[in-house]
Amino acid sequence: MSEQVKWNFEEFTTYLLLYASNADMEISEAEETLIKRRIPESNYEKIKSEFDIANDYQRIQTILNYKGLYFPTEVQARELMDKVIALFNADGDFSRLEENCMRLLKRLF
C-alpha cells in the first residue's frame, strides 16, 4: 500500500465509480447523481478533485492500492462490479467504452 491510503470504503468506492463513469470521457448527470448519493457532498468534492488531477496511470494505481484492502474476496469484487454495472446503466447508455472499462476492472479485481 502506498502512502495514499487515506479513504474509507465509501470514499474509495466513490473514486472507483468516478473512474468507471469517466470511461466514455464524460460523467453524465445521472451517473454523478448516483455517485453523490454515497457520501457527503464535501467528501465527494474532495475525491472528485483528486480524481480530476490524476492521470490514467495514477488512477489505476490508486485502484490497485485499495482493492486488496476493501475488496479482497471474489464475492466483494462481484458486489463492486454490480455497482459499476448499475452506474453504467444510470444514463440509459451502456456504451462500448463502458464495456471495455468493465473488462479492465474485472481483470483488476
JOMOUR-V532444 format. One record per residue. N is the residue number from 1. RES is the residue in three letters. SS is DSSP state (H for helix, E for strand, L for the rest). PHI is phi in whole degrees, -180 to 180 (none if undefined). BURIAL is I if it has 24 or more other ideal C-beta (glycine too) atoms within 12 Angstrom, else O. Layout:
BEGIN
n	res	ss	phi	burial
N	RES	SS	PHI	BURIAL
N	RES	SS	PHI	BURIAL
END
This chain:
BEGIN
n	res	ss	phi	burial
1	MET	L	none	O
2	SER	L	-86	O
3	GLU	L	-70	O
4	GLN	L	-74	O
5	VAL	L	-66	O
6	LYS	L	-149	O
7	TRP	L	-108	I
8	ASN	L	-81	O
9	PHE	H	-55	O
10	GLU	H	-66	O
11	GLU	H	-67	I
12	PHE	H	-64	I
13	THR	H	-60	I
14	THR	H	-61	I
15	TYR	H	-59	I
16	LEU	H	-64	I
17	LEU	H	-68	I
18	LEU	H	-63	I
19	TYR	H	-59	I
20	ALA	H	-65	I
21	SER	H	-69	I
22	ASN	H	-86	I
23	ALA	H	-57	I
24	ASP	H	-98	O
25	MET	L	71	O
26	GLU	L	-153	O
27	ILE	L	-101	I
28	SER	L	-70	I
29	GLU	H	-61	O
30	ALA	H	-65	O
31	GLU	H	-66	I
32	GLU	H	-64	I
33	THR	H	-61	O
34	LEU	H	-61	I
35	ILE	H	-67	I
36	LYS	H	-64	I
37	ARG	L	-68	O
38	ARG	L	-77	I
39	ILE	L	-143	I
40	PRO	L	-60	O
41	GLU	H	-55	O
42	SER	H	-64	O
43	ASN	H	-67	O
44	TYR	H	-59	I
45	GLU	H	-62	O
46	LYS	H	-63	O
47	ILE	H	-68	I
48	LYS	H	-62	I
49	SER	H	-67	O
50	GLU	H	-68	O
51	PHE	H	-62	I
52	ASP	H	-64	O
53	ILE	H	-87	O
54	ALA	L	-84	O
55	ASN	L	-91	O
56	ASP	H	-59	O
57	TYR	H	-60	O
58	GLN	H	-63	O
59	ARG	H	-62	I
60	ILE	H	-65	O
61	GLN	H	-62	O
62	THR	H	-62	I
63	ILE	H	-61	I
64	LEU	H	-64	I
65	ASN	H	-64	I
66	TYR	H	-93	I
67	LYS	H	-57	I
68	GLY	H	-69	O
69	LEU	H	-77	O
70	TYR	H	-104	I
71	PHE	L	-137	I
72	PRO	L	-75	O
73	THR	L	-109	O
74	GLU	H	-63	O
75	VAL	H	-64	O
76	GLN	H	-66	O
77	ALA	H	-63	O
78	ARG	H	-66	O
79	GLU	H	-61	O
80	LEU	H	-65	I
81	MET	H	-62	I
82	ASP	H	-63	O
83	LYS	H	-66	I
84	VAL	H	-66	I
85	ILE	H	-62	O
86	ALA	H	-61	I
87	LEU	H	-64	I
88	PHE	H	-61	I
89	ASN	H	-87	O
90	ALA	L	-60	I
91	ASP	L	-96	O
92	GLY	L	78	O
93	ASP	L	-138	O
94	PHE	L	-90	I
95	SER	L	-75	O
96	ARG	H	-63	O
97	LEU	H	-63	O
98	GLU	H	-68	I
99	GLU	H	-61	O
100	ASN	H	-65	O
101	CYS	H	-62	I
102	MET	H	-62	I
103	ARG	H	-61	O
104	LEU	H	-63	O
105	LEU	H	-63	I
106	LYS	H	-63	O
107	ARG	H	-68	O
108	LEU	H	-69	I
109	PHE	L	-104	I
END
